[in-house]
Amino acid sequence: MVGFGGLARDHRDLLRNMKYMVVRYTKHYHKMQGQELLTDLFNDGEVQKVLQISDLLREYLLNEDSENAGLYTDEERDELLWRLFEHMVLGGSCSQFEDKLEPYVETSKRLYKELVRAQKDPGSGKIQVASVVYKVNAVCAESGPMALYPTSSRQNFFYAAIDPTQRLVKLLYHAYVPYW
């Protein structure tokens, strides 16, 4: 079935993030000046608008200069639940983003509850976190440092959640591997 722009109707979701633009280059072009052409192209305001991050949430997470940068403190962004949320939103190499916030929030909360154990403080009756969570950045074995990840990416993570009461360690590891 052919529909939109020659694409089958069930492939229209490809068009949501696909952008097409024709730009006239007014300077003389020589194939040895490709870098200059691309620099000029990517400095053009109209081209920059086309290449913007597609949604405000990702823009907020990826751009420190975002107009929404002050919504959360560094302390709040350092919490495990926030980090899990950020990992879910940014996704892996084949990530397909959600239009709604709820799936990210729900998945992050379920993952957090799976990793961390809470208990009631007998003295105050308040709920408190019993687990201690570490972010593992490097591992040094007897033979030397171990490579944790195949490539460098902000989406690489390794968390160790220790429950001292039940004497359990829960590990959550993700290595970003580029699809292309």
Protein Blocks (a to p, Z undefined) as FASTA:
>chain_A
ZZeehiafklmmmmmmgccdddddfbdcdfklmmmmmmmmmmpmklmmmmpcfbfklmmm
mmmkbcklmmpcfklmmpmklmmmmmmmnopmklccdfbfklmmmmmmmmmmmmpccddd
fklopacdfbdcdddfbdcdfkbccdfbfbdcfkbccdddddfklopacddddddddfZZ
